[in-house]
Amino acid sequence: MKELLKKLSESCGISGFEENVREIIKDELDGKVDSMETDIMGNVITTHKGVEGKPSVMLASHMDEIGLMVSYIDDEGFIRFVKIGGINDQMLLNQQVYIQTEDGEVPGVIGSKPPHITSAEEAKKIIPYQNMFIDIGANSKEQAEELVSVGDAIVFHTEFRECLNDLVMGKALDNRVGCAVMVEVMKQLDDVDATVYGVGTVQEEVGLKGAKTSAFKLNPDMAIALDVTISGDHPGVKPEDASVKAGKGPVISLADASGRGLITHPMMKKLLIEAAEAADIEYQVEVGDGGTTDATAIHLTREGIATATLSSASRYIHTPTSVVNMKDVEDTVKLIVEFLKRL
């Protein structure tokens, strides 16, 4: 499973450009599910057909990652950009990136005014992304435009690495972790009577868009959004602000965005906890006041869908490099399979 996560992490797929991730999922599940399709939005929907009369379950994992997009090329060949998804400006500076073009990847680095000529007053402030640019080595607008076009996607260049204590680091673990979990679950459904839809959704980071359309199409009886959540086990984070920790098991979210997002359906909470305890899987529960997941869009579809969110705790979410514990990821697969078998 680690090799699958590495492959997913190092693939490129900002919101609206998820095709590389989608192809990995399709290749992994080819011949292992009963059907597979890609809808108009770009969601990939894989299906395990269950026994008639048994419930249907949607497992939703968003394929997109945060990133940038080319918005302008100046006369000297430097590239300006906009942010796609939630990104803090301070973590952008000097990052290596790839610009995805029709002819392949163009490497670059995010630059700005150097510190040697920055005033003391300027040095105290975070440089806004509008004052940054991407340097691909071009010496003119014309030379840059031979390689890059306005609208091209820009992805952070980060290698997947193994660390101590079952930890791994890499790009886009939000939410390639969820994609890896969904793929592995779909491979293990031989003893499951429920109909299970494994869905790789698009454009979650910019409005939960793919979840809205795919949930409307499928209209399942219940759903689980597979994602990552903030790990509170490193300096600078108070336990009361982020109580879950990497390595302490899958995280069952009871509410996110202070209830403005998802408030987990009581039945789903009960069934997930029962499954974890039956399989002797260590788990954590979380109530958050920050972000949300595809579950927010799914549970409000049509007449309403009983929905929950199951996550792995991740350090440094929404940066070019985040960290998760592989045991948490593997135990999330075990928990979901147990949940499905018990339906």
DRENTI-883666 format. One record per residue: z, x negated, y of N, C-alpha, C, CB in turn. Coordinates in steps of 0.001 Angstrom, whole numbers, padded with zeros to 6 digits, always signed. Last residue first. Glycine has a CB too. Example, Ala and Ser with C-alpha at 12.3 -4.5 7.8 and 13.67 -1.06 7.14 Angstrom:
DRENTI-883666
+007080-012850-002250+007140-013670-001060+007870-012900+000030+005725-014084-000598/+007800-013190-005690+007800-012300-004500+007800-013200-003300+009046-011308-004473/
END
This chain:
DRENTI-883666
+007466+022841-004803+007076+024102-004146+006838+025192-005201+005792+023899-003275/+007984+020404-005894+009048+021398-005979+008643+022747-005392+010278+020891-005273/+005840+018756-005323+006061+019143-006717+007052+020294-006841+006558+017952-007516/+006248+018339-002568+005100+019130-003036+005291+019604-004474+003811+018309-002930/+008568+016727-002568+008536+017999-001833+007432+018896-002379+008325+017753-000319/+007578+014480-003944+008668+015280-004512+008718+016658-003879+010012+014571-004324/+005695+013625-002059+005250+014012-003396+006312+014865-004078+004934+012767-004248/+007418+013030+000082+006428+014101+000217+005940+014566-001151+005238+013630+001068/+008943+010909-000985+009600+012143-000533+008601+013292-000472+010255+011936+000848/+007023+008929-001495+007799+009495-002599+008426+010829-002208+008888+008515-003040/+006180+008405+001158+005233+008903+000160+005991+009586-000976+004352+007748-000390/+008568+007391+002172+008002+008609+002762+006985+009237+001810+007338+008298+004128/+008837+005058+000751+009752+006159+000441+009289+007477+001063+011160+005825+000930/+006869+003513+002015+006713+003861+000601+007616+005028+000204+007017+002648-000277/+008041+003310+004568+006706+003896+004406+006508+004359+002967+005607+002877+004798/+010453+002015+004016+010458+003336+004646+009129+004051+004410+010735+003212+006157/+009423-000388+003054+010156+000484+002132+010251+001900+002704+011573-000083+001856/+008307-001568+005313+007417-001052+004274+008147-000137+003292+006776-002204+003521/+009197-000923+008580+009706-001385+007299+008878-000756+006182+011212-001039+007139/+007299-001992+011479+007880-000983+010595+008382-001659+009321+006841+000128+010256/+006400-002710+014814+007016-003197+013583+007557-002014+012790+008146-004217+013890/+003567-003415+016998+004788-002704+016629+005203-003134+015225+004583-001158+016702/+001676-004579+019665+002247-004940+018372+003509-004134+018124+002548-006447+018306/+000842-003439+022079-000165-004038+021202+000354-004447+019827-000746-005228+021868/+002728-000314+022185+002435-001649+022687+001378-002248+021755+003739-002551+022756/+003713+002056+021103+002802+002097+022257+002731+000753+022978+003243+003181+023238/+006855+000913+019860+005745+001868+019842+004984+001824+021168+006263+003299+019567/+008893-000931+019085+007864-001292+020077+006627-000398+020018+007445-002730+019876/+009609-000109+015686+009965-000828+016905+008718-001034+017766+010627-002188+016566/+009860+002941+013965+009009+001825+014378+009533+001205+015667+007553+002291+014565/+010584+004901+011144+011099+004318+012382+010316+003052+012715+012614+004006+012259/+008267+007299+010034+008907+006010+009777+009374+005456+011120+007927+005007+009049/+008584+010919+009660+008168+009675+010314+008812+008453+009678+008510+009720+011793/+007606+014211+009645+008231+013175+008830+007683+011830+009309+007955+013399+007287/+008045+017411+010937+007520+016068+011176+008308+015078+010337+007589+015694+012685/+006994+020741+009950+007994+019695+010136+007278+018393+010470+008887+019533+008864/+006366+024288+010045+005961+022897+010243+007164+021980+010398+005061+022777+011462/+004807+027242+009402+006078+026546+009164+005795+025049+009104+006769+027044+007839/+002778+028511+011944+002808+027800+010668+004141+027086+010546+001625+026794+010550/+001369+031357+013580+002450+030395+013436+002463+029801+012038+003791+031049+013742/-000893+032851+013711+000384+033589+013741+001602+032670+013663+000433+034584+012591/-002578+030217+015250-002719+031601+014782-001376+032326+014869-003258+031637+013327/-000330+027528+015758-001670+027985+015403-001641+029400+014818-002309+027017+014406/+001995+026221+016305+001644+027343+017177+000261+027918+016862+001695+026903+018629/+002149+024059+014643+003062+025170+014372+002789+026397+015244+004486+024718+014576/+000197+022244+015653-000003+022928+014381+000866+024171+014272+000292+021987+013225/+001184+021164+018024-000029+021987+018051-000153+022824+016790-001267+021110+018216/+003458+019856+017035+003577+020805+018144+002373+021728+018215+003739+020061+019466/+002522+018061+015137+003250+019246+014684+003366+020302+015781+004637+018852+014202/+001523+015808+016376+000575+016868+016019+001272+018158+015604-000327+016399+014898/+004430+015206+018510+003426+014859+017503+002444+016010+017315+004100+014506+016160/+006118+013817+021419+005939+014807+020374+004797+014365+019462+005660+016209+020978/+008712+012010+023292+007366+012449+022931+007345+013478+021826+006548+011280+022522/+011972+012784+023923+010798+012130+024496+009498+012760+024051+010793+010680+024134/+014246+013593+022738+013928+014245+024019+012690+013638+024670+015117+014140+024977/+015009+014372+019257+014488+013540+020341+014225+014314+021610+013229+012868+019909/+016914+014044+016486+016627+014988+017563+016215+014161+018770+017872+015915+017887/+016681+013255+013049+016511+012861+014440+016314+014091+015325+015320+011900+014585/+017890+011847+009986+017472+012993+010797+017503+012590+012258+018383+014232+010545/+016877+009893+007132+017538+010019+008423+017062+011299+009101+017258+008780+009318/+017473+009054+003647+016700+009629+004743+017548+009690+006004+016186+011031+004373/+017012+007693+000431+017773+007644+001676+016903+008185+002813+018249+006189+001982/+016405+009567-002397+015764+008803-001329+016653+008851-000086+014336+009360-001017/+016740+011009-004806+017664+009923-004440+017029+008979-003421+018088+009133-005693/+015328+013249-005243+014674+011997-005630+015526+010780-005297+013324+011879-004943/+017068+015129-004189+016707+015225-005600+016091+013927-006109+015739+016381-005819/+017088+014379-001509+018311+014228-002302+018016+014289-003797+019327+015310-001927/+014455+014995-000753+014973+013633-000600+016186+013407-001483+015333+013358+000860/+014402+017752-001294+013505+016851-002013+014009+015413-001938+012081+016945-001445/+016298+018724+000533+016509+018917-000904+015645+017964-001721+016207+020366-001300/+014987+018016+002908+016281+017407+002582+016580+017547+001095+017408+018051+003413/+012721+019676+002701+012570+018220+002783+013872+017508+002425+012118+017808+004192/+013833+022264+002628+013039+021783+001504+012891+020260+001518+011667+022438+001521/+015153+022422+005154+015887+022585+003897+015122+021972+002729+016157+024070+003625/+012992+022111+006949+014139+021197+006969+014877+021234+005633+015104+021559+008121/+011499+024355+006250+010948+023022+006046+012052+021971+006047+009912+022702+007125/+013209+026446+007017+012814+026312+005624+012302+024906+005332+011748+027345+005274/+013373+026049+009839+014553+025873+008972+014215+025710+007494+015477+027049+009133/+010940+024092+011488+011215+025348+010806+012385+025155+009839+009955+025855+010054/+011849+022109+014289+011444+022193+012886+011858+023517+012257+012040+021038+012096/+010402+022465+017243+011713+022683+016639+011417+023007+015180+012547+023850+017370/+008189+020397+019069+008488+021101+017819+009989+021275+017642+007900+020343+016619/+008482+020471+022378+007474+020207+021362+007755+021049+020131+007438+018713+021000/+010718+021226+023659+009448+021646+024273+008284+021389+023327+009217+020908+025609/+012878+020096+022438+012500+021445+022034+011230+021956+022675+013596+022375+022344/+012920+017532+023450+014000+018461+023805+013648+019909+023495+014336+018328+025276/+010889+016248+022069+010652+016646+023463+011664+017696+023920+009225+017189+023629/+011779+017654+018843+011302+016586+019723+011008+017156+021101+010039+015902+019136/+013944+018198+016056+013371+018672+017328+012841+017462+018075+014436+019451+018196/+014235+017016+013625+014707+018393+013766+014211+019030+015058+016228+018436+013719/+012450+014866+011551+012693+015282+012935+013129+016745+012968+011423+015074+013803/+013402+012670+009226+013075+014090+009361+013438+014506+010777+013832+014971+008293/+012328+009536+008327+013015+010285+009384+012487+011718+009418+012823+009596+010768/+012976+007418+005469+012129+008327+006247+012956+009161+007219+011339+009245+005313/+015299+004549+005795+014672+005691+005157+013785+006517+006062+015706+006553+004593/+016169+002295+007012+017189+003265+006613+016592+004558+006080+018090+003573+007781/+014235+000679+008031+014878+000265+006795+015927+001220+006284+015488-001050+006980/+014863+001198+011441+013912+000745+010427+014684+000253+009207+012987-000378+010987/+016895+003981+012429+016678+002547+012288+015635+002256+011218+017989+001840+011951/+017869+006396+014972+017324+006025+013665+016949+004551+013653+016098+006893+013315/+018681+006938+017569+019706+006713+016551+019157+006231+015217+020474+007967+016335/+018301+006463+020733+017432+006371+019554+018320+005974+018385+016249+005332+019765/+020387+007065+022464+019020+007306+022912+018014+007269+021763+018635+006283+023958/+022691+006330+021229+022570+007736+021597+021165+008091+022091+023590+008076+022666/+022326+003561+020945+022282+004433+019757+022106+005903+020110+023549+004265+018943/+020108+002099+023360+021423+002642+023037+021318+003575+021831+022020+003391+024254/+018253-000808+023463+018214+000609+023088+019622+001056+022705+017211+000857+021909/+018477-003498+023892+017940-002684+024974+017874-001209+024678+016600-003155+025319/+017751-004896+020651+018383-004951+021976+017678-004075+023001+018414-006377+022475/+017193-002467+017972+016950-003754+018623+017560-003738+020023+015426-004065+018690/+017057+000027+016676+017808-001067+016068+017507-002431+016682+017523-001114+014601/+015847+002542+016944+016867+002115+017906+017669+000916+017451+017798+003240+018185/+012466+003386+016824+013587+002770+016120+014575+002205+017139+013092+001655+015156/+010656+006310+017329+011279+005151+017973+012477+004673+017177+011702+005490+019406/+008316+007062+014673+009242+007436+015728+009969+006196+016220+010245+008500+015234/+005115+008060+013332+006210+007111+013484+007103+007594+014627+005675+005660+013755/+003941+010626+011045+003841+009810+012245+004892+008713+012195+004007+010670+013517/+002662+013585+009882+003096+012257+009444+002872+011285+010592+002327+011795+008155/+003546+016941+009825+002903+015893+010607+003507+014555+010188+003076+016139+012150/+003113+019380+007455+003952+018230+007809+003090+017260+008608+004559+017532+006526/+003081+022941+007003+002449+021684+007403+003511+020627+007661+001574+021884+008658/+002147+026013+005313+003111+025092+005900+002414+023778+006196+004327+024875+004961/-000109+027514+004818+001197+028184+004820+002264+027324+005474+001619+028534+003397/-002953+026779+007028-002107+026596+005845-000811+027396+005944-001786+025117+005653/-005566+027013+008443-004521+028039+008447-003604+027928+007217-005157+029434+008498/-007945+025572+008812-007318+025609+007492-006296+026725+007365-006659+024287+007196/-008706+025965+011535-009685+026107+010458-008996+026352+009116-010572+024857+010376/-006341+025386+012886-006954+026712+013031-007927+026971+011890-007679+026835+014389/-006024+022713+012187-005037+023694+011722-005588+025112+011828-003734+023572+012531/-008235+021611+013528-008181+021568+012061-007165+022556+011507-007841+020157+011585/-007635+022083+016266-008833+022667+015664-008760+022682+014137-010067+021899+016114/-005145+020792+016653-005350+022190+017050-006525+022802+016302-005581+022292+018564/-005558+018173+015831-004615+019010+015083-004833+020485+015398-003165+018609+015404/-007262+017169+017794-007771+017386+016446-006872+018263+015606-007963+016080+015760/-005469+017091+020074-006680+017915+020039-007170+018213+018628-007775+017235+020807/-003213+016108+021344-003072+016772+020035-004312+017593+019689-001830+017679+020025/-003593+014599+023717-003479+016053+023780-003462+016790+022458-004570+016568+024566/-004047+011919+023264-004506+012483+024532-004510+014010+024509-005901+011970+024857/-003260+011219+020751-002628+010515+021876-003019+011087+023233-002989+009051+021831/-004949+012641+019055-003542+013061+019202-002927+012479+020462-002717+012634+017977/-007682+012279+018369-007263+012496+019766-005857+013070+019904-008235+013419+020446/-007955+013653+015041-008447+012851+016165-007697+013217+017450-009972+013058+016355/-006433+013394+011751-006781+014100+012984-007201+013132+014086-005602+014947+013456/-006912+013640+008469-006852+012609+009495-007337+013217+010793-007700+011360+009107/-005262+015568+006107-006126+015602+007297-005857+014388+008183-005904+016911+008100/-005123+016931+003059-004816+015667+003728-005779+015489+004882-004902+014463+002742/-003941+019851+001846-004986+019340+002738-004477+018041+003367-005366+020400+003847/-003226+021205-001260-002808+020231-000253-004028+019751+000519-002068+019034-000908/-001974+023870-003058-003170+023325-002422-002722+022426-001283-004121+024462-001908/+000459+023236-005653+000092+023700-004312-001273+023155-003930+001152+023274-003271/+000966+021877-007976+000259+023157-008073-000176+023698-006720+001132+024175-008758/+000871+018548-008978+001190+019446-007864+000332+020703-007955+000972+018736-006500/+000288+016438-010633+001284+017412-011094+001679+018421-010020+002516+016690-011574/-001556+014908-009160-001945+015467-010457-000998+016563-010932-002004+014368-011494/-001335+013598-006725-001109+015040-006765-001466+015685-008108-001900+015697-005677/-001701+011066-005498-000623+011280-006465-000315+012764-006694+000630+010569-005997/-003456+010668-003454-003792+010034-004734-002816+010411-005847-003818+008523-004572/-002212+011790-001297-003361+012505-001858-003803+011910-003198-004527+012479-000871/-000336+009775-000716+000111+011065-001260-001050+011777-001942+000704+011958-000142/-002011+007792+000350-001288+007533-000899-000782+008829-001531-000111+006584-000644/-002943+009079+002694-003875+008628+001664-003160+008440+000329-004553+007319+002091/-000537+009473+004126-001363+010614+003709-002300+010230+002572-002174+011150+004896/+000262+006807+004551+001107+007718+003786+000272+008886+003256+002278+008238+004658/-001826+005884+006175-001593+005255+004873-000753+006163+003976-000897+003890+005049/-001444+007543+008416-002703+007601+007663-002523+007016+006264-003819+006844+008414/+001082+006726+009298+000887+008089+008821-000380+008237+008008+000857+009043+009978/+000351+004083+010033+001381+004317+009022+001214+005710+008437+002798+004145+009623/-001345+004456+012105-001963+004066+010847-000945+004125+009708-002562+002656+010959/-000865+005437+014695-000260+006070+013562-000981+005705+012270-000244+007558+013755/+001330+003152+015021+001288+004535+015501-000191+004885+015700+002126+004723+016848/+000244+000773+014487+001054+001362+013418+001403+002799+013763+002339+000539+013182/-001405-000637+016265-001717+000763+015941-000948+001299+014744-003185+000905+015679/-001023-003940+014972-001544-003020+015971-001619-001610+015413-002920-003473+016454/+002037-005175+013427+000602-005019+013600+000273-004056+014713-000031-004554+012321/+004353-006329+010971+003986-006083+012361+002479-005972+012472+004519-007199+013283/+006858-005407+008572+005496-005846+008889+005238-005543+010360+004430-005138+007967/+009766-006076+006582+009141-005663+007835+007710-006194+007933+009972-006149+009031/+011243-006946+004431+010305-005833+004214+009628-005350+005485+011023-004682+003579/+012558-009285+005446+013285-008047+005152+012400-006810+005087+014342-007834+006181/+010200-010877+007731+011348-010873+006837+011811-009449+006534+012491-011679+007445/+006705-009901+007820+007893-010522+008382+008997-010545+007321+008362-009766+009659/+003146-010069+007860+004376-009761+007140+005531-010547+007744+004229-010081+005633/+000740-008793+010230+001543-009878+009665+002737-009331+008890+002023-010819+010774/-002411-008192+011631-001324-007638+010821-000594-008792+010136-001867-006610+009764/-003391-009218+014916-003464-009352+013461-002230-008738+012806-003601-010834+013059/-004920-007673+017646-003649-008064+017035-003823-008131+015526-002512-007070+017415/-006396-006799+020432-006688-007692+019313-005372-008245+018763-007639-008851+019754/-006876-003453+021567-006077-004674+021542-006384-005486+020289-004575-004341+021609/-010046-002185+022562-008950-002183+021590-008202-003506+021673-009482-001943+020146/-012061+000025+024305-011431-001296+024350-010168-001244+023501-011103-001730+025825/-015257+001671+024265-013834+001633+023929-013335+000191+023921-013577+002300+022558/-017550+002292+026942-017201+001594+025699-015684+001576+025516-017762+000146+025705/-017953+003322+029441-017650+004265+028369-017337+003610+027048-018783+005193+028186/-020449+001091+030483-019409+002025+030905-019216+003070+029803-019779+002706+032270/-021149-001550+028144-021556-000386+028934-020328+000411+029368-022524+000512+028125/-022058-004946+027426-021034-003914+027576-021567-002788+028453-019735-004506+028178/-024214-006744+027334-023306-006624+026197-022466-005354+026222-022400-007813+026151/-025604-006642+029639-026388-006885+028430-025551-006673+027173-026957-008302+028445/-023655-006479+031554-024275-005229+031122-025227-005413+029942-025018-004607+032275/-023096-009167+032001-022094-008329+031343-022726-007067+030786-020971-007967+032316/-025433-009921+033356-025118-010534+032072-024099-009703+031298-024592-011953+032278/-025242-008310+035655-026387-008165+034759-026083-008753+033379-027626-008845+035363/-022970-009230+036919-023010-007847+036444-024112-007682+035401-023232-006869+037623/-022157-012568+035812-022821-011614+036691-022752-010223+036070-024294-012029+036949/-021000-014155+033970-021024-014674+035344-021777-013771+036305-021645-016046+035364/-018646-013411+031328-019926-013180+032011-019855-013725+033437-020282-011663+032024/-016235-013548+030063-016961-014794+030272-018280-014635+030982-017194-015448+028983/-014860-011272+030076-015585-011552+028822-016401-012841+028939-016517-010369+028457/-012003-010085+031412-012903-011233+031528-013556-011465+030168-012135-012518+032015/-010973-007170+032938-011224-007835+031661-012310-008882+031861-011636-006810+030559/-008318-006697+035337-009723-006677+034941-009835-007342+033580-010629-007394+035996/-005967-005073+037567-006333-005957+036465-007822-005804+036168-005486-005648+035200/-005247-003165+039317-005456-004509+039864-005766-005537+038777-004229-004948+040644/-004766-000954+037801-005934-000899+038683-006255-002267+039297-005702+000124+039792/-002355-001439+036597-003557-001737+035817-004817-001696+036680-003690-000752+034661/-000077-003154+038822-000701-001927+038293-002022-002251+037590-000944-000905+039436/+002457-005393+038113+001069-005302+038544+000450-004030+037977+000267-006552+038100/+005705-004809+039220+004786-004735+038089+003370-004580+038626+005154-003557+037134/+007197-007088+041575+006632-005801+041214+005765-005913+039962+005817-005238+042372/+007921-009578+042339+008996-008678+041951+008470-007359+041390+009896-008409+043137/+005654-010792+043271+006160-011210+041968+007261-010304+041456+006666-012622+042040/+005345-009847+045858+004465-009333+044811+005012-009630+043421+003072-009929+044957/+007275-011423+047128+007431-009972+047114+006572-009345+046022+007065-009379+048481/+006248-013967+046848+007546-013653+046249+007754-012147+046141+008676-014280+047068/+002694-013828+046089+003837-013923+046994+005126-013551+046277+003632-013021+048216/+000744-015830+043989+001368-014528+044181+002579-014690+045088+001773-013895+042822/-000441-018071+043134-000793-017621+044485-000281-016203+044741-002318-017676+044690/+000573-018452+040610+000653-019563+041556+000343-019146+042987-000290-020658+041138/-000027-016246+038991+001292-016316+039638+001393-017404+040694+002354-016542+038604/-003387-014880+039613-002439-015795+038956-001122-015919+039721-003068-017174+038803/-004510-011545+039353-004194-012627+040285-003159-013561+039659-003672-012060+041633/-005543-011018+035936-005182-010540+037270-004972-011756+038156-003897-009634+037233/-006999-009966+032724-006532-010905+033741-006115-010213+035021-007602-011914+034042/-007419-009639+029344-007045-008906+030555-006421-009884+031546-006057-007737+030229/-010256-010920+027652-008834-011040+027970-008570-010301+029269-008396-012535+028079/-012518-010285+024869-012171-010482+026262-010675-010642+026425-012672-009325+027105/-015319-009941+022614-013952-010334+022936-013744-010531+024428-013593-011601+022202/-017077-007251+021430-017150-008295+022446-015721-008680+022828-017967-007818+023702/-018458-006096+018398-017264-006291+019211-017444-007465+020171-016043-006519+018316/-021650-004275+018295-020532-005040+017746-019401-005223+018743-021010-006386+017281/-023549-002767+019516-024020-003953+018801-022878-004795+018240-024867-004801+019718/-022234-000790+020873-023188-000376+019832-023629-001555+018974-024413+000287+020466/-018847-002055+021178-020174-001702+021688-021068-001276+020538-020808-002887+022454/-015590-002429+022022-016461-001910+020970-017774-001445+021582-015776-000751+020201/-013970-005256+023024-014724-004116+023535-015691-003690+022437-015485-004470+024873/-010789-006433+022245-012170-006317+021807-012774-005097+022491-012271-006207+020247/-008401-008605+023908-008960-007308+023529-010341-007492+022922-009029-006366+024745/-005309-010155+024661-006664-010277+024145-007140-008909+023650-006729-011332+023005/-003372-009730+027612-003639-009355+026230-005097-009646+025877-003312-007865+025999/-002813-010216+030271-003135-011362+029416-003295-011022+027937-002076-012396+029559/-001028-007190+030706-001505-008441+031290-001648-009552+030248-000562-008889+032389/+000155-004931+029521-001283-005144+029441-001711-006573+029775-001976-004193+030360/+002755-004297+029918+002432-004944+028643+000936-005234+028492+002899-004073+027491/+002989-003031+032368+003516-004384+032242+003134-005071+030938+004999-004352+032363/+001979-000390+032153+001140-001431+032738+001643-002836+032437+001054-001239+034224/+002292+001419+029168+002963+000857+030333+002176-000343+030848+004415+000451+029989/+000400+004122+028007+000532+002666+028029+001260+002253+029305-000863+001973+027937/-000702+006799+026292+000454+006359+027062+000696+004865+026945+001681+007104+026618/-004342+007131+026551-003036+007270+025910-001940+006656+026760-003048+006625+024530/-006295+004879+027923-006447+006027+027035-005163+006142+026218-007713+005881+026103/-006852+003669+031207-005992+003713+030033-006258+004994+029251-004504+003620+030438/-009898+002142+032373-008867+003169+032456-008061+003129+031161-009491+004592+032698/-011164-000896+033913-010909+000009+032793-009926+001103+033180-010377-000768+031592/-013607-003392+034793-012458-002537+035101-012353-001458+034021-012594-001892+036530/-014746-006628+034236-014765-005242+033768-013479-004529+034166-014954-005188+032241/-016929-008922+035902-015595-008546+035430-015541-007029+035219-014495-009002+036444/-019330-009607+037022-019287-009439+035579-017911-009145+035017-019815-010645+034936/-019588-009631+039722-019321-010927+039097-019220-010826+037568-018032-011516+039662/-019849-006959+040403-021003-007838+040603-020833-009193+039923-021244-008043+042083/-018122-005067+037756-018373-005500+039137-019505-006528+039195-017089-006094+039754/-018202-002146+035963-018510-003574+035856-018885-004070+037251-019674-003843+034817/-015993+000439+034860-016817-000154+035931-017038-001626+035623-016140+000019+037336/-014660+001388+032644-014978+002351+033699-015923+001786+034760-013705+002819+034361/-013950+001182+029253-014680+000570+030360-015052+001638+031386-015949-000160+029848/-010696+002032+028175-012127+002357+028192-012767+001735+029427-012354+003900+028174/-008004+001376+025805-008602+001378+027138-010074+001776+027025-008455-000017+027818/-005371+002812+023823-006303+001753+024166-006830+001917+025570-007447+001721+023186/-003637+004151+020957-003771+003941+022392-004753+002802+022652-002395+003637+023035/-005480+005567+018169-004494+004654+018748-004666+004629+020266-004641+003218+018149/-006073+008157+015701-006336+007422+016934-005163+006551+017357-006675+008384+018042/-005442+009668+013501-006143+008406+013275-006247+007556+014530-007520+008675+012740/-002545+011460+012541-003576+011191+013546-004131+009775+013382-003008+011380+014968/-002143+013437+009782-001856+012099+010310-002942+011748+011318-001784+011028+009160/-000854+016172+008119-001656+015746+009265-001211+014371+009739-001551+016767+010413/-001100+018142+005448-000497+016859+005813-001371+016252+006906-000370+015888+004562/-000615+021487+004754-001418+020542+005532-000586+019304+005827-001925+021189+006852/-000496+023476+001885+000237+022568+002765-000745+021624+003452+001305+021766+001971/-000180+026670+000380-001044+025592+000861-000294+024789+001916-002377+026155+001439/+001488+028020-002588+001297+027794-001146+000306+026673-000854+002629+027472-000490/-000200+029816-005272+000753+028813-004789+000485+028536-003310+000651+027496-005624/-002310+031463-005812-001009+032087-005610+000071+031126-005162-000578+032749-006859/-004009+029176-007881-004069+030399-007072-002689+031045-007000-005103+031398-007656/-003175+025762-007668-003201+026980-008473-003205+028200-007560-001994+027028-009440/-005147+023628-005479-004018+023983-006326-004261+025254-007117-002782+024138-005494/-007199+021015-004623-007162+022444-004896-006054+022752-005893-008520+022935-005429/-006930+018858-002092-006512+018972-003489-006346+020462-003766-005168+018163-003781/-009148+017704+000376-008487+018855-000256-008179+018599-001722-009355+020097-000128/-009475+016348+003648-009569+016165+002204-008716+017240+001537-009108+014727+001777/-011078+016017+006595-010252+016977+005853-010510+016773+004366-010563+018460+006281/-011157+014268+009552-011536+014219+008147-010550+015088+007381-011550+012744+007598/-012320+015200+012793-011241+015202+011811-011823+015045+010414-010404+016500+011911/-014435+015533+014488-014281+014214+013878-013088+014106+012957-014170+013183+014938/-015139+017988+015473-014277+017147+016304-014174+015721+015782-012897+017752+016393/-016569+019045+013295-017266+018742+014539-016451+017813+015434-017587+020028+015284/-015262+017415+010285-015623+018556+011131-016246+018103+012447-014392+019419+011410/-015999+016195+007151-015710+015789+008522-016163+016912+009437-016414+014435+008889/-014529+016607+003881-015498+016931+004927-015048+016356+006260-015690+018453+005041/-014070+016862+000408-013860+016073+001615-014928+016455+002628-013897+014544+001309/-012387+017840-002635-013446+017955-001639-013056+017157-000394-013713+019445-001280/-010559+016849-004461-011546+017832-004910-012678+018031-003918-010874+019150-005169/-010028+013279-004624-009699+014616-004139-010813+015559-004551-009499+014630-002592/-011078+010968-005571-009665+011209-005872-009169+012555-005333-008820+010088-005295/-013621+010430-004722-013419+010674-006143-011989+010982-006533-013878+009508-006905/-012394+008714-001995-013624+009117-002675-013368+009240-004175-014764+008103-002398/-010268+007716-000645-010072+008978-001362-011337+009490-002061-009577+010025-000402/-011154+005371+000562-009961+005325-000282-009842+006564-001164-008715+005184+000581/-013320+006287+002091-013553+005348+000997-012375+005333+000027-013799+003940+001547/-011960+007901+003950-012946+008491+003040-013212+007583+001846-014255+008770+003781/-010400+005978+005281-009757+007082+004560-010720+007692+003546-009268+008165+005547/-012454+004425+006393-011498+003816+005459-010830+004907+004626-010427+002980+006224/-013672+006282+008087-014430+005749+006956-013515+005078+005936-015481+004754+007445/-011639+006713+009993-012085+007822+009140-012823+007301+007908-012994+008780+009935/-011614+004247+011252-010439+004674+010489-010831+005783+009523-009307+005152+011434/-014134+004359+012487-013816+003272+011550-012638+003643+010658-013506+001975+012314/-014002+006660+014200-014879+006648+013037-014553+005530+012029-016305+006510+013494/-012608+007310+016516-011843+007106+015285-012690+006858+014041-010982+008286+015046/-012770+007662+019316-013582+006636+018641-012965+006293+017285-013702+005354+019523/-010968+009401+020394-012381+009713+020572-013323+008750+019883-012699+009747+022011/-008577+006928+020908-008863+008365+020932-010332+008622+021259-007961+009076+021955/-009567+003939+019121-008852+004649+020177-009269+006118+020151-009135+004013+021576/-009901+002101+016666-010056+003549+016758-009218+004183+017834-009722+004170+015464/-010459-000517+014364-010488-000079+015760-010686+001427+015825-011606-000803+016542/-008246-002037+011954-009458-001313+012326-009331-000793+013756-009726-000146+011343/-005796-003058+011388-006734-003957+012043-008066-003289+012367-006972-005159+011178/-004527-000905+010108-003985-001447+011353-005033-002260+012106-002758-002313+011066/-006024-000573+007744-005997+000485+008757-005554-000053+010108-005071+001617+008321/-005472-002989+006448-006854-002608+006719-006917-001549+007826-007528-002084+005436/-002663-002791+006254-003289-003898+006983-004713-003535+007394-003295-005179+006123/-002421-000572+004597-001913-000500+005965-002512-001612+006823-000378-000591+005973/-003547-001625+002234-004164-000473+002893-003713-000383+004346-003819+000829+002147/-001677-003597+001674-003057-003983+001966-003814-002848+002653-003780-004393+000677/+000558-002042+001144+000591-002948+002281-000824-003369+002678+001443-004180+001958/+000000-000829-001215+000000+000000+000000+000000-000861+001260+001218+000936+000009/
END
